């Protein structure tokens, strides 16, 4: 049965030393791995957000091959 939930099968791997801590807009990730990113997203003033609210975003990329091969996946932001 498919639930849409990720099932982690390997041992977590911390970021490389030059990847953390840093305020940056690019990260190194590897094929077959899941990468978690902690980031701040500012919403328009006055937007009501409750803990646990979820928002979906798609990152922006100028590489057409990424879009054509479904490599630009949406990500979930949890308030």
Phi and psi restraints in degrees (range 20) as a CNS / XPLOR table:
assign (resid 1 and name C) (resid 2 and name N)
       (resid 2 and name CA) (resid 2 and name C) 1.0 -92.7 20.0 2
assign (resid 2 and name N) (resid 2 and name CA)
       (resid 2 and name C) (resid 3 and name N) 1.0 129.1 20.0 2
assign (resid 2 and name C) (resid 3 and name N)
       (resid 3 and name CA) (resid 3 and name C) 1.0 -109.8 20.0 2
assign (resid 3 and name N) (resid 3 and name CA)
       (resid 3 and name C) (resid 4 and name N) 1.0 -11.4 20.0 2
assign (resid 3 and name C) (resid 4 and name N)
       (resid 4 and name CA) (resid 4 and name C) 1.0 81.7 20.0 2
assign (resid 4 and name N) (resid 4 and name CA)
       (resid 4 and name C) (resid 5 and name N) 1.0 1.2 20.0 2
assign (resid 4 and name C) (resid 5 and name N)
       (resid 5 and name CA) (resid 5 and name C) 1.0 -93.8 20.0 2
assign (resid 5 and name N) (resid 5 and name CA)
       (resid 5 and name C) (resid 6 and name N) 1.0 143.1 20.0 2
assign (resid 5 and name C) (resid 6 and name N)
       (resid 6 and name CA) (resid 6 and name C) 1.0 -75.9 20.0 2
assign (resid 6 and name N) (resid 6 and name CA)
       (resid 6 and name C) (resid 7 and name N) 1.0 141.2 20.0 2
assign (resid 6 and name C) (resid 7 and name N)
       (resid 7 and name CA) (resid 7 and name C) 1.0 -117.5 20.0 2
assign (resid 7 and name N) (resid 7 and name CA)
       (resid 7 and name C) (resid 8 and name N) 1.0 113.6 20.0 2
assign (resid 7 and name C) (resid 8 and name N)
       (resid 8 and name CA) (resid 8 and name C) 1.0 -80.8 20.0 2
assign (resid 8 and name N) (resid 8 and name CA)
       (resid 8 and name C) (resid 9 and name N) 1.0 129.7 20.0 2
assign (resid 8 and name C) (resid 9 and name N)
       (resid 9 and name CA) (resid 9 and name C) 1.0 -115.5 20.0 2
assign (resid 9 and name N) (resid 9 and name CA)
       (resid 9 and name C) (resid 10 and name N) 1.0 -10.6 20.0 2
assign (resid 9 and name C) (resid 10 and name N)
       (resid 10 and name CA) (resid 10 and name C) 1.0 -115.2 20.0 2
assign (resid 10 and name N) (resid 10 and name CA)
       (resid 10 and name C) (resid 11 and name N) 1.0 -178.8 20.0 2
assign (resid 10 and name C) (resid 11 and name N)
       (resid 11 and name CA) (resid 11 and name C) 1.0 -83.9 20.0 2
assign (resid 11 and name N) (resid 11 and name CA)
       (resid 11 and name C) (resid 12 and name N) 1.0 132.4 20.0 2
assign (resid 11 and name C) (resid 12 and name N)
       (resid 12 and name CA) (resid 12 and name C) 1.0 -58.1 20.0 2
assign (resid 12 and name N) (resid 12 and name CA)
       (resid 12 and name C) (resid 13 and name N) 1.0 142.1 20.0 2
assign (resid 12 and name C) (resid 13 and name N)
       (resid 13 and name CA) (resid 13 and name C) 1.0 -118.2 20.0 2
assign (resid 13 and name N) (resid 13 and name CA)
       (resid 13 and name C) (resid 14 and name N) 1.0 120.1 20.0 2
assign (resid 13 and name C) (resid 14 and name N)
       (resid 14 and name CA) (resid 14 and name C) 1.0 -69.7 20.0 2
assign (resid 14 and name N) (resid 14 and name CA)
       (resid 14 and name C) (resid 15 and name N) 1.0 160.6 20.0 2
assign (resid 14 and name C) (resid 15 and name N)
       (resid 15 and name CA) (resid 15 and name C) 1.0 -62.2 20.0 2
assign (resid 15 and name N) (resid 15 and name CA)
       (resid 15 and name C) (resid 16 and name N) 1.0 153.8 20.0 2
assign (resid 15 and name C) (resid 16 and name N)
       (resid 16 and name CA) (resid 16 and name C) 1.0 -65.6 20.0 2
assign (resid 16 and name N) (resid 16 and name CA)
       (resid 16 and name C) (resid 17 and name N) 1.0 155.5 20.0 2
assign (resid 16 and name C) (resid 17 and name N)
       (resid 17 and name CA) (resid 17 and name C) 1.0 -58.4 20.0 2
assign (resid 17 and name N) (resid 17 and name CA)
       (resid 17 and name C) (resid 18 and name N) 1.0 -32.9 20.0 2
assign (resid 17 and name C) (resid 18 and name N)
       (resid 18 and name CA) (resid 18 and name C) 1.0 -81.9 20.0 2
assign (resid 18 and name N) (resid 18 and name CA)
       (resid 18 and name C) (resid 19 and name N) 1.0 -2.9 20.0 2
assign (resid 18 and name C) (resid 19 and name N)
       (resid 19 and name CA) (resid 19 and name C) 1.0 -95.9 20.0 2
assign (resid 19 and name N) (resid 19 and name CA)
       (resid 19 and name C) (resid 20 and name N) 1.0 -10.3 20.0 2
assign (resid 19 and name C) (resid 20 and name N)
       (resid 20 and name CA) (resid 20 and name C) 1.0 -151.2 20.0 2
assign (resid 20 and name N) (resid 20 and name CA)
       (resid 20 and name C) (resid 21 and name N) 1.0 144.5 20.0 2
assign (resid 20 and name C) (resid 21 and name N)
       (resid 21 and name CA) (resid 21 and name C) 1.0 -80.6 20.0 2
assign (resid 21 and name N) (resid 21 and name CA)
       (resid 21 and name C) (resid 22 and name N) 1.0 145.8 20.0 2
assign (resid 21 and name C) (resid 22 and name N)
       (resid 22 and name CA) (resid 22 and name C) 1.0 -161.7 20.0 2
assign (resid 22 and name N) (resid 22 and name CA)
       (resid 22 and name C) (resid 23 and name N) 1.0 144.1 20.0 2
assign (resid 22 and name C) (resid 23 and name N)
       (resid 23 and name CA) (resid 23 and name C) 1.0 -97.9 20.0 2
assign (resid 23 and name N) (resid 23 and name CA)
       (resid 23 and name C) (resid 24 and name N) 1.0 107.3 20.0 2
assign (resid 23 and name C) (resid 24 and name N)
       (resid 24 and name CA) (resid 24 and name C) 1.0 -151.2 20.0 2
assign (resid 24 and name N) (resid 24 and name CA)
       (resid 24 and name C) (resid 25 and name N) 1.0 168.0 20.0 2
assign (resid 24 and name C) (resid 25 and name N)
       (resid 25 and name CA) (resid 25 and name C) 1.0 -114.1 20.0 2
assign (resid 25 and name N) (resid 25 and name CA)
       (resid 25 and name C) (resid 26 and name N) 1.0 11.0 20.0 2
assign (resid 25 and name C) (resid 26 and name N)
       (resid 26 and name CA) (resid 26 and name C) 1.0 -134.5 20.0 2
assign (resid 26 and name N) (resid 26 and name CA)
       (resid 26 and name C) (resid 27 and name N) 1.0 149.7 20.0 2
assign (resid 26 and name C) (resid 27 and name N)
       (resid 27 and name CA) (resid 27 and name C) 1.0 -138.3 20.0 2
assign (resid 27 and name N) (resid 27 and name CA)
       (resid 27 and name C) (resid 28 and name N) 1.0 157.7 20.0 2
assign (resid 27 and name C) (resid 28 and name N)
       (resid 28 and name CA) (resid 28 and name C) 1.0 -95.7 20.0 2
assign (resid 28 and name N) (resid 28 and name CA)
       (resid 28 and name C) (resid 29 and name N) 1.0 131.2 20.0 2
assign (resid 28 and name C) (resid 29 and name N)
       (resid 29 and name CA) (resid 29 and name C) 1.0 -140.7 20.0 2
assign (resid 29 and name N) (resid 29 and name CA)
       (resid 29 and name C) (resid 30 and name N) 1.0 160.4 20.0 2
assign (resid 29 and name C) (resid 30 and name N)
       (resid 30 and name CA) (resid 30 and name C) 1.0 -120.6 20.0 2
assign (resid 30 and name N) (resid 30 and name CA)
       (resid 30 and name C) (resid 31 and name N) 1.0 149.6 20.0 2
assign (resid 30 and name C) (resid 31 and name N)
       (resid 31 and name CA) (resid 31 and name C) 1.0 -58.8 20.0 2
assign (resid 31 and name N) (resid 31 and name CA)
       (resid 31 and name C) (resid 32 and name N) 1.0 135.3 20.0 2
assign (resid 31 and name C) (resid 32 and name N)
       (resid 32 and name CA) (resid 32 and name C) 1.0 84.5 20.0 2
assign (resid 32 and name N) (resid 32 and name CA)
       (resid 32 and name C) (resid 33 and name N) 1.0 -0.8 20.0 2
assign (resid 32 and name C) (resid 33 and name N)
       (resid 33 and name CA) (resid 33 and name C) 1.0 -110.2 20.0 2
assign (resid 33 and name N) (resid 33 and name CA)
       (resid 33 and name C) (resid 34 and name N) 1.0 157.3 20.0 2
assign (resid 33 and name C) (resid 34 and name N)
       (resid 34 and name CA) (resid 34 and name C) 1.0 -103.9 20.0 2
assign (resid 34 and name N) (resid 34 and name CA)
       (resid 34 and name C) (resid 35 and name N) 1.0 132.3 20.0 2
assign (resid 34 and name C) (resid 35 and name N)
       (resid 35 and name CA) (resid 35 and name C) 1.0 -115.0 20.0 2
assign (resid 35 and name N) (resid 35 and name CA)
       (resid 35 and name C) (resid 36 and name N) 1.0 124.7 20.0 2
assign (resid 35 and name C) (resid 36 and name N)
       (resid 36 and name CA) (resid 36 and name C) 1.0 -101.5 20.0 2
assign (resid 36 and name N) (resid 36 and name CA)
       (resid 36 and name C) (resid 37 and name N) 1.0 138.1 20.0 2
assign (resid 36 and name C) (resid 37 and name N)
       (resid 37 and name CA) (resid 37 and name C) 1.0 -127.0 20.0 2
assign (resid 37 and name N) (resid 37 and name CA)
       (resid 37 and name C) (resid 38 and name N) 1.0 133.0 20.0 2
assign (resid 37 and name C) (resid 38 and name N)
       (resid 38 and name CA) (resid 38 and name C) 1.0 -101.4 20.0 2
assign (resid 38 and name N) (resid 38 and name CA)
       (resid 38 and name C) (resid 39 and name N) 1.0 123.1 20.0 2
assign (resid 38 and name C) (resid 39 and name N)
       (resid 39 and name CA) (resid 39 and name C) 1.0 -146.5 20.0 2
assign (resid 39 and name N) (resid 39 and name CA)
       (resid 39 and name C) (resid 40 and name N) 1.0 161.5 20.0 2
assign (resid 39 and name C) (resid 40 and name N)
       (resid 40 and name CA) (resid 40 and name C) 1.0 -104.0 20.0 2
assign (resid 40 and name N) (resid 40 and name CA)
       (resid 40 and name C) (resid 41 and name N) 1.0 131.4 20.0 2
assign (resid 40 and name C) (resid 41 and name N)
       (resid 41 and name CA) (resid 41 and name C) 1.0 -120.3 20.0 2
assign (resid 41 and name N) (resid 41 and name CA)
       (resid 41 and name C) (resid 42 and name N) 1.0 119.5 20.0 2
assign (resid 41 and name C) (resid 42 and name N)
       (resid 42 and name CA) (resid 42 and name C) 1.0 -89.1 20.0 2
assign (resid 42 and name N) (resid 42 and name CA)
       (resid 42 and name C) (resid 43 and name N) 1.0 129.1 20.0 2
assign (resid 42 and name C) (resid 43 and name N)
       (resid 43 and name CA) (resid 43 and name C) 1.0 -96.0 20.0 2
assign (resid 43 and name N) (resid 43 and name CA)
       (resid 43 and name C) (resid 44 and name N) 1.0 164.3 20.0 2
assign (resid 43 and name C) (resid 44 and name N)
       (resid 44 and name CA) (resid 44 and name C) 1.0 -57.5 20.0 2
assign (resid 44 and name N) (resid 44 and name CA)
       (resid 44 and name C) (resid 45 and name N) 1.0 146.3 20.0 2
assign (resid 44 and name C) (resid 45 and name N)
       (resid 45 and name CA) (resid 45 and name C) 1.0 -54.0 20.0 2
assign (resid 45 and name N) (resid 45 and name CA)
       (resid 45 and name C) (resid 46 and name N) 1.0 139.3 20.0 2
assign (resid 45 and name C) (resid 46 and name N)
       (resid 46 and name CA) (resid 46 and name C) 1.0 89.2 20.0 2
assign (resid 46 and name N) (resid 46 and name CA)
       (resid 46 and name C) (resid 47 and name N) 1.0 -7.1 20.0 2
assign (resid 46 and name C) (resid 47 and name N)
       (resid 47 and name CA) (resid 47 and name C) 1.0 -68.2 20.0 2
assign (resid 47 and name N) (resid 47 and name CA)
       (resid 47 and name C) (resid 48 and name N) 1.0 127.0 20.0 2
assign (resid 47 and name C) (resid 48 and name N)
       (resid 48 and name CA) (resid 48 and name C) 1.0 -86.2 20.0 2
assign (resid 48 and name N) (resid 48 and name CA)
       (resid 48 and name C) (resid 49 and name N) 1.0 123.3 20.0 2
assign (resid 48 and name C) (resid 49 and name N)
       (resid 49 and name CA) (resid 49 and name C) 1.0 -126.2 20.0 2
assign (resid 49 and name N) (resid 49 and name CA)
       (resid 49 and name C) (resid 50 and name N) 1.0 129.3 20.0 2
assign (resid 49 and name C) (resid 50 and name N)
       (resid 50 and name CA) (resid 50 and name C) 1.0 -104.7 20.0 2
assign (resid 50 and name N) (resid 50 and name CA)
       (resid 50 and name C) (resid 51 and name N) 1.0 147.7 20.0 2
assign (resid 50 and name C) (resid 51 and name N)
       (resid 51 and name CA) (resid 51 and name C) 1.0 -53.5 20.0 2
assign (resid 51 and name N) (resid 51 and name CA)
       (resid 51 and name C) (resid 52 and name N) 1.0 131.4 20.0 2
assign (resid 51 and name C) (resid 52 and name N)
       (resid 52 and name CA) (resid 52 and name C) 1.0 94.0 20.0 2
assign (resid 52 and name N) (resid 52 and name CA)
       (resid 52 and name C) (resid 53 and name N) 1.0 -11.7 20.0 2
assign (resid 52 and name C) (resid 53 and name N)
       (resid 53 and name CA) (resid 53 and name C) 1.0 -59.2 20.0 2
assign (resid 53 and name N) (resid 53 and name CA)
       (resid 53 and name C) (resid 54 and name N) 1.0 142.2 20.0 2
assign (resid 53 and name C) (resid 54 and name N)
       (resid 54 and name CA) (resid 54 and name C) 1.0 -116.7 20.0 2
assign (resid 54 and name N) (resid 54 and name CA)
       (resid 54 and name C) (resid 55 and name N) 1.0 139.9 20.0 2
assign (resid 54 and name C) (resid 55 and name N)
       (resid 55 and name CA) (resid 55 and name C) 1.0 -129.6 20.0 2
assign (resid 55 and name N) (resid 55 and name CA)
       (resid 55 and name C) (resid 56 and name N) 1.0 143.6 20.0 2
assign (resid 55 and name C) (resid 56 and name N)
       (resid 56 and name CA) (resid 56 and name C) 1.0 -110.9 20.0 2
assign (resid 56 and name N) (resid 56 and name CA)
       (resid 56 and name C) (resid 57 and name N) 1.0 135.2 20.0 2
assign (resid 56 and name C) (resid 57 and name N)
       (resid 57 and name CA) (resid 57 and name C) 1.0 -132.0 20.0 2
assign (resid 57 and name N) (resid 57 and name CA)
       (resid 57 and name C) (resid 58 and name N) 1.0 156.4 20.0 2
assign (resid 57 and name C) (resid 58 and name N)
       (resid 58 and name CA) (resid 58 and name C) 1.0 -121.5 20.0 2
assign (resid 58 and name N) (resid 58 and name CA)
       (resid 58 and name C) (resid 59 and name N) 1.0 130.5 20.0 2
assign (resid 58 and name C) (resid 59 and name N)
       (resid 59 and name CA) (resid 59 and name C) 1.0 -71.8 20.0 2
assign (resid 59 and name N) (resid 59 and name CA)
       (resid 59 and name C) (resid 60 and name N) 1.0 160.0 20.0 2
assign (resid 59 and name C) (resid 60 and name N)
       (resid 60 and name CA) (resid 60 and name C) 1.0 -102.4 20.0 2
assign (resid 60 and name N) (resid 60 and name CA)
       (resid 60 and name C) (resid 61 and name N) 1.0 132.2 20.0 2
assign (resid 60 and name C) (resid 61 and name N)
       (resid 61 and name CA) (resid 61 and name C) 1.0 -143.7 20.0 2
assign (resid 61 and name N) (resid 61 and name CA)
       (resid 61 and name C) (resid 62 and name N) 1.0 143.9 20.0 2
assign (resid 61 and name C) (resid 62 and name N)
       (resid 62 and name CA) (resid 62 and name C) 1.0 -98.1 20.0 2
assign (resid 62 and name N) (resid 62 and name CA)
       (resid 62 and name C) (resid 63 and name N) 1.0 6.9 20.0 2
assign (resid 62 and name C) (resid 63 and name N)
       (resid 63 and name CA) (resid 63 and name C) 1.0 -93.6 20.0 2
assign (resid 63 and name N) (resid 63 and name CA)
       (resid 63 and name C) (resid 64 and name N) 1.0 107.3 20.0 2
assign (resid 63 and name C) (resid 64 and name N)
       (resid 64 and name CA) (resid 64 and name C) 1.0 -61.8 20.0 2
assign (resid 64 and name N) (resid 64 and name CA)
       (resid 64 and name C) (resid 65 and name N) 1.0 -31.5 20.0 2
assign (resid 64 and name C) (resid 65 and name N)
       (resid 65 and name CA) (resid 65 and name C) 1.0 -58.8 20.0 2
assign (resid 65 and name N) (resid 65 and name CA)
       (resid 65 and name C) (resid 66 and name N) 1.0 -34.9 20.0 2
assign (resid 65 and name C) (resid 66 and name N)
       (resid 66 and name CA) (resid 66 and name C) 1.0 -64.5 20.0 2
assign (resid 66 and name N) (resid 66 and name CA)
       (resid 66 and name C) (resid 67 and name N) 1.0 -43.5 20.0 2
assign (resid 66 and name C) (resid 67 and name N)
       (resid 67 and name CA) (resid 67 and name C) 1.0 -68.6 20.0 2
assign (resid 67 and name N) (resid 67 and name CA)
       (resid 67 and name C) (resid 68 and name N) 1.0 -43.7 20.0 2
assign (resid 67 and name C) (resid 68 and name N)
       (resid 68 and name CA) (resid 68 and name C) 1.0 -63.3 20.0 2
assign (resid 68 and name N) (resid 68 and name CA)
       (resid 68 and name C) (resid 69 and name N) 1.0 -28.5 20.0 2
assign (resid 68 and name C) (resid 69 and name N)
       (resid 69 and name CA) (resid 69 and name C) 1.0 -107.8 20.0 2
assign (resid 69 and name N) (resid 69 and name CA)
       (resid 69 and name C) (resid 70 and name N) 1.0 23.5 20.0 2
assign (resid 69 and name C) (resid 70 and name N)
       (resid 70 and name CA) (resid 70 and name C) 1.0 53.0 20.0 2
assign (resid 70 and name N) (resid 70 and name CA)
       (resid 70 and name C) (resid 71 and name N) 1.0 42.5 20.0 2
assign (resid 70 and name C) (resid 71 and name N)
       (resid 71 and name CA) (resid 71 and name C) 1.0 -97.3 20.0 2
assign (resid 71 and name N) (resid 71 and name CA)
       (resid 71 and name C) (resid 72 and name N) 1.0 -1.5 20.0 2
assign (resid 71 and name C) (resid 72 and name N)
       (resid 72 and name CA) (resid 72 and name C) 1.0 -104.8 20.0 2
assign (resid 72 and name N) (resid 72 and name CA)
       (resid 72 and name C) (resid 73 and name N) 1.0 82.7 20.0 2
assign (resid 72 and name C) (resid 73 and name N)
       (resid 73 and name CA) (resid 73 and name C) 1.0 -88.0 20.0 2
assign (resid 73 and name N) (resid 73 and name CA)
       (resid 73 and name C) (resid 74 and name N) 1.0 145.9 20.0 2
assign (resid 73 and name C) (resid 74 and name N)
       (resid 74 and name CA) (resid 74 and name C) 1.0 -67.9 20.0 2
assign (resid 74 and name N) (resid 74 and name CA)
       (resid 74 and name C) (resid 75 and name N) 1.0 154.7 20.0 2
assign (resid 74 and name C) (resid 75 and name N)
       (resid 75 and name CA) (resid 75 and name C) 1.0 -128.2 20.0 2
assign (resid 75 and name N) (resid 75 and name CA)
       (resid 75 and name C) (resid 76 and name N) 1.0 157.5 20.0 2
assign (resid 75 and name C) (resid 76 and name N)
       (resid 76 and name CA) (resid 76 and name C) 1.0 -105.2 20.0 2
assign (resid 76 and name N) (resid 76 and name CA)
       (resid 76 and name C) (resid 77 and name N) 1.0 130.3 20.0 2
assign (resid 76 and name C) (resid 77 and name N)
       (resid 77 and name CA) (resid 77 and name C) 1.0 -106.1 20.0 2
assign (resid 77 and name N) (resid 77 and name CA)
       (resid 77 and name C) (resid 78 and name N) 1.0 128.3 20.0 2
assign (resid 77 and name C) (resid 78 and name N)
       (resid 78 and name CA) (resid 78 and name C) 1.0 -109.9 20.0 2
assign (resid 78 and name N) (resid 78 and name CA)
       (resid 78 and name C) (resid 79 and name N) 1.0 124.2 20.0 2
